[in-house]
């Protein structure tokens, strides 16, 4: 149980941070940013990229580098995307000083998707690297008798 809590701690801290930033801080407390870039969407992308990245990394470590791929994607992509939708619904119905936007949720999904794609690419490279090491490992059989 302590091991599971260790690997859930960082994703939960990131979830709490996202909740505070997106629900509890009013729009009047958000600094004005230069025009021309959708800073709000960029922030959503970044927060959910980080949430998915730490979730994927911790799940990877929890399973000693051999995650069950569908559960890994569930924890690293699906749950953050559902969490992002939940945040938008909370903004619409409970924290009415904030506004719920489809664009925010799309940015959340894209951030999670990019983190998941990077993680899958990393996992594939890890598997290829291990296969190459096995392929080129020689055993000295001259000492066998």
Protein Blocks (a to p, Z undefined) as FASTA:
>chain_A
ZZmmmmmmmmmmmmmmmmmmmmmpcfklpccddehiafklmmmmmmmmmmmmmmmmmmmm
mnnopacfklmmmmmmmmmmmmmmmmmmmmmmmmmmbccdfklmmmmmmmmmmmmmmmmm
mmmmmmmmmmmmmmmpccdfklpZZ
